[in-house]
Amino acid sequence: MNGIERRLRFLEIYAVVSLLVIGVLALSGFTRTTEKFAEIDVERLNVREKNGQLVMVAANSERMPDPVIDGRTWKTERPAGMLFYNGLGDEDGGLVFGAVEGGGKYGAYHGLSFDKFKQAQALALVYNDHSGRYRAGLQIWDRPETPLSDLLARREEIDRLPDGEAKTTALKKLDADNPSPTRVYVGKNDARESEVTLSDDRGRPRLRMIVGADGTPRLDFLDAGGRVVYSLPDDASKKRK
């Protein structure tokens, strides 16, 4: 075998071996489904379905995505946290948290929320602290059936109107026709009381059960103007007399 034949033979063998190595690497890349890491640093983590549909995001404040409903997004500032998406691509709730400090004061917020279909949060666990005066509890909202994307589009139309009575009236009507009142609050209020408040469909408290900071219990019935019309145990004691 002359020199040229030996070189050709060597190249043939090299080509076959190279193809085998590439094939093994490619196969291992397709078949390996899990990786184990001792520690990983990221600014944003996306979890997707096999079809690419986004189902969860965990990110810092700079990389938190904008809210999205019906494919429509809008700008808003958000603290770091985790967001969830339903099978239609709409944001469906999430976990956010943050704190600021300065001038001898601080503010802190944590919230775990669950959104109504195509709307904002319908239920949330919320902690809101202003230098020690804080509320922490369960809050439930009554959201309209109109998709939030439609309401935002309508508000943008109204915002483009010239300032004046017509614009003010249109904004008030939009809010009046699509109220989002708090209906239930169960938790601790910033007066250090345990509180259960039930409100009507306009967000007006109508029944409030309180255990004061001193341990005194009270049950108040309120009218639409917020005035206590009956209270226990005080009014019951008066009737017994």
Contacts in CASP RR format, 6 or more apart in sequence:
PFRMAT RR
TARGET T0000
AUTHOR 0000-0000-0000
METHOD contacts of the structure
MODEL  1
MNGIERRLRFLEIYAVVSLLVIGVLALSGFTRTTEKFAEIDVERLNVREK
NGQLVMVAANSERMPDPVIDGRTWKTERPAGMLFYNGLGDEDGGLVFGAV
EGGGKYGAYHGLSFDKFKQAQALALVYNDHSGRYRAGLQIWDRPETPLSD
LLARREEIDRLPDGEAKTTALKKLDADNPSPTRVYVGKNDARESEVTLSD
DRGRPRLRMIVGADGTPRLDFLDAGGRVVYSLPDDASKKRK
1 9 0 8 1.000
43 59 0 8 1.000
43 60 0 8 1.000
43 62 0 8 1.000
43 63 0 8 1.000
44 57 0 8 1.000
44 58 0 8 1.000
44 59 0 8 1.000
44 60 0 8 1.000
44 63 0 8 1.000
45 57 0 8 1.000
45 58 0 8 1.000
45 59 0 8 1.000
46 54 0 8 1.000
46 56 0 8 1.000
46 57 0 8 1.000
47 54 0 8 1.000
47 55 0 8 1.000
47 56 0 8 1.000
47 57 0 8 1.000
48 54 0 8 1.000
48 55 0 8 1.000
49 55 0 8 1.000
49 87 0 8 1.000
53 85 0 8 1.000
53 87 0 8 1.000
53 89 0 8 1.000
54 85 0 8 1.000
54 89 0 8 1.000
55 84 0 8 1.000
55 85 0 8 1.000
55 87 0 8 1.000
56 82 0 8 1.000
56 83 0 8 1.000
56 84 0 8 1.000
56 85 0 8 1.000
57 64 0 8 1.000
57 65 0 8 1.000
57 82 0 8 1.000
57 83 0 8 1.000
57 85 0 8 1.000
58 81 0 8 1.000
58 82 0 8 1.000
59 65 0 8 1.000
59 80 0 8 1.000
59 81 0 8 1.000
59 82 0 8 1.000
60 80 0 8 1.000
61 77 0 8 1.000
61 78 0 8 1.000
61 79 0 8 1.000
61 80 0 8 1.000
64 78 0 8 1.000
64 79 0 8 1.000
64 80 0 8 1.000
64 81 0 8 1.000
64 83 0 8 1.000
65 73 0 8 1.000
65 83 0 8 1.000
66 73 0 8 1.000
66 74 0 8 1.000
66 75 0 8 1.000
66 76 0 8 1.000
67 73 0 8 1.000
67 74 0 8 1.000
67 76 0 8 1.000
67 91 0 8 1.000
68 89 0 8 1.000
68 90 0 8 1.000
68 91 0 8 1.000
69 90 0 8 1.000
69 91 0 8 1.000
69 118 0 8 1.000
69 119 0 8 1.000
69 147 0 8 1.000
69 148 0 8 1.000
69 149 0 8 1.000
70 90 0 8 1.000
70 118 0 8 1.000
70 147 0 8 1.000
70 149 0 8 1.000
71 89 0 8 1.000
71 90 0 8 1.000
71 149 0 8 1.000
72 149 0 8 1.000
72 152 0 8 1.000
72 153 0 8 1.000
74 152 0 8 1.000
78 96 0 8 1.000
79 96 0 8 1.000
79 97 0 8 1.000
79 98 0 8 1.000
79 109 0 8 1.000
80 96 0 8 1.000
80 97 0 8 1.000
80 98 0 8 1.000
81 94 0 8 1.000
81 95 0 8 1.000
81 96 0 8 1.000
81 97 0 8 1.000
82 94 0 8 1.000
82 95 0 8 1.000
82 96 0 8 1.000
83 91 0 8 1.000
83 93 0 8 1.000
83 94 0 8 1.000
84 91 0 8 1.000
84 92 0 8 1.000
84 93 0 8 1.000
84 94 0 8 1.000
85 91 0 8 1.000
85 92 0 8 1.000
86 92 0 8 1.000
86 117 0 8 1.000
90 117 0 8 1.000
90 118 0 8 1.000
91 115 0 8 1.000
92 114 0 8 1.000
92 115 0 8 1.000
93 113 0 8 1.000
93 114 0 8 1.000
93 115 0 8 1.000
93 121 0 8 1.000
94 111 0 8 1.000
94 112 0 8 1.000
94 113 0 8 1.000
94 114 0 8 1.000
95 110 0 8 1.000
95 111 0 8 1.000
95 112 0 8 1.000
95 113 0 8 1.000
96 109 0 8 1.000
96 110 0 8 1.000
96 111 0 8 1.000
97 109 0 8 1.000
97 110 0 8 1.000
97 111 0 8 1.000
98 108 0 8 1.000
98 109 0 8 1.000
98 110 0 8 1.000
99 106 0 8 1.000
99 107 0 8 1.000
99 108 0 8 1.000
99 109 0 8 1.000
100 106 0 8 1.000
100 107 0 8 1.000
100 108 0 8 1.000
101 107 0 8 1.000
104 131 0 8 1.000
105 130 0 8 1.000
105 131 0 8 1.000
106 129 0 8 1.000
106 131 0 8 1.000
107 129 0 8 1.000
107 130 0 8 1.000
107 131 0 8 1.000
108 127 0 8 1.000
108 128 0 8 1.000
108 129 0 8 1.000
108 134 0 8 1.000
109 126 0 8 1.000
109 127 0 8 1.000
109 128 0 8 1.000
109 129 0 8 1.000
110 126 0 8 1.000
110 127 0 8 1.000
111 124 0 8 1.000
111 125 0 8 1.000
111 126 0 8 1.000
111 127 0 8 1.000
112 124 0 8 1.000
112 125 0 8 1.000
113 121 0 8 1.000
113 123 0 8 1.000
113 124 0 8 1.000
113 125 0 8 1.000
114 121 0 8 1.000
114 122 0 8 1.000
114 123 0 8 1.000
114 124 0 8 1.000
115 121 0 8 1.000
115 122 0 8 1.000
116 122 0 8 1.000
116 141 0 8 1.000
116 143 0 8 1.000
118 147 0 8 1.000
118 148 0 8 1.000
118 149 0 8 1.000
119 143 0 8 1.000
119 144 0 8 1.000
119 147 0 8 1.000
119 148 0 8 1.000
120 141 0 8 1.000
120 143 0 8 1.000
120 148 0 8 1.000
120 180 0 8 1.000
121 141 0 8 1.000
122 140 0 8 1.000
122 141 0 8 1.000
122 143 0 8 1.000
123 138 0 8 1.000
123 139 0 8 1.000
123 140 0 8 1.000
123 141 0 8 1.000
124 138 0 8 1.000
124 139 0 8 1.000
125 137 0 8 1.000
125 138 0 8 1.000
126 135 0 8 1.000
126 136 0 8 1.000
126 137 0 8 1.000
126 138 0 8 1.000
126 139 0 8 1.000
127 134 0 8 1.000
127 135 0 8 1.000
127 136 0 8 1.000
127 137 0 8 1.000
128 134 0 8 1.000
128 135 0 8 1.000
128 136 0 8 1.000
130 190 0 8 1.000
133 190 0 8 1.000
134 188 0 8 1.000
134 190 0 8 1.000
135 187 0 8 1.000
135 188 0 8 1.000
135 189 0 8 1.000
135 190 0 8 1.000
136 187 0 8 1.000
136 188 0 8 1.000
137 185 0 8 1.000
137 186 0 8 1.000
137 187 0 8 1.000
137 188 0 8 1.000
138 184 0 8 1.000
138 185 0 8 1.000
138 186 0 8 1.000
138 187 0 8 1.000
139 182 0 8 1.000
139 184 0 8 1.000
139 185 0 8 1.000
140 182 0 8 1.000
140 183 0 8 1.000
140 184 0 8 1.000
140 185 0 8 1.000
141 180 0 8 1.000
141 181 0 8 1.000
141 182 0 8 1.000
141 183 0 8 1.000
142 179 0 8 1.000
142 180 0 8 1.000
142 181 0 8 1.000
142 182 0 8 1.000
142 183 0 8 1.000
142 201 0 8 1.000
142 203 0 8 1.000
143 180 0 8 1.000
144 151 0 8 1.000
144 178 0 8 1.000
144 179 0 8 1.000
144 180 0 8 1.000
146 178 0 8 1.000
151 174 0 8 1.000
151 178 0 8 1.000
154 174 0 8 1.000
155 171 0 8 1.000
155 174 0 8 1.000
158 167 0 8 1.000
158 170 0 8 1.000
158 171 0 8 1.000
158 174 0 8 1.000
159 167 0 8 1.000
161 167 0 8 1.000
161 170 0 8 1.000
179 201 0 8 1.000
179 202 0 8 1.000
179 203 0 8 1.000
181 199 0 8 1.000
181 200 0 8 1.000
181 201 0 8 1.000
181 202 0 8 1.000
181 203 0 8 1.000
181 204 0 8 1.000
182 199 0 8 1.000
182 203 0 8 1.000
183 198 0 8 1.000
183 199 0 8 1.000
183 201 0 8 1.000
183 203 0 8 1.000
184 197 0 8 1.000
184 198 0 8 1.000
184 199 0 8 1.000
185 195 0 8 1.000
185 196 0 8 1.000
185 197 0 8 1.000
185 199 0 8 1.000
186 195 0 8 1.000
186 196 0 8 1.000
187 194 0 8 1.000
187 195 0 8 1.000
187 196 0 8 1.000
188 194 0 8 1.000
188 195 0 8 1.000
189 195 0 8 1.000
191 212 0 8 1.000
191 213 0 8 1.000
192 212 0 8 1.000
192 213 0 8 1.000
193 210 0 8 1.000
193 211 0 8 1.000
193 212 0 8 1.000
193 213 0 8 1.000
194 210 0 8 1.000
194 211 0 8 1.000
194 212 0 8 1.000
195 208 0 8 1.000
195 209 0 8 1.000
195 210 0 8 1.000
196 208 0 8 1.000
196 209 0 8 1.000
196 210 0 8 1.000
197 205 0 8 1.000
197 207 0 8 1.000
197 208 0 8 1.000
197 209 0 8 1.000
198 205 0 8 1.000
198 206 0 8 1.000
198 207 0 8 1.000
198 208 0 8 1.000
199 205 0 8 1.000
199 206 0 8 1.000
200 206 0 8 1.000
200 224 0 8 1.000
202 224 0 8 1.000
204 222 0 8 1.000
204 224 0 8 1.000
204 225 0 8 1.000
204 226 0 8 1.000
205 222 0 8 1.000
205 226 0 8 1.000
206 221 0 8 1.000
206 222 0 8 1.000
206 223 0 8 1.000
206 224 0 8 1.000
207 219 0 8 1.000
207 220 0 8 1.000
207 221 0 8 1.000
207 222 0 8 1.000
208 219 0 8 1.000
208 220 0 8 1.000
208 222 0 8 1.000
209 217 0 8 1.000
209 218 0 8 1.000
209 219 0 8 1.000
209 220 0 8 1.000
210 217 0 8 1.000
210 218 0 8 1.000
210 219 0 8 1.000
210 220 0 8 1.000
211 217 0 8 1.000
211 218 0 8 1.000
212 218 0 8 1.000
217 233 0 8 1.000
218 231 0 8 1.000
218 232 0 8 1.000
218 233 0 8 1.000
218 234 0 8 1.000
219 231 0 8 1.000
219 232 0 8 1.000
220 228 0 8 1.000
220 230 0 8 1.000
220 231 0 8 1.000
221 228 0 8 1.000
221 229 0 8 1.000
221 230 0 8 1.000
221 231 0 8 1.000
222 228 0 8 1.000
222 229 0 8 1.000
223 229 0 8 1.000
END
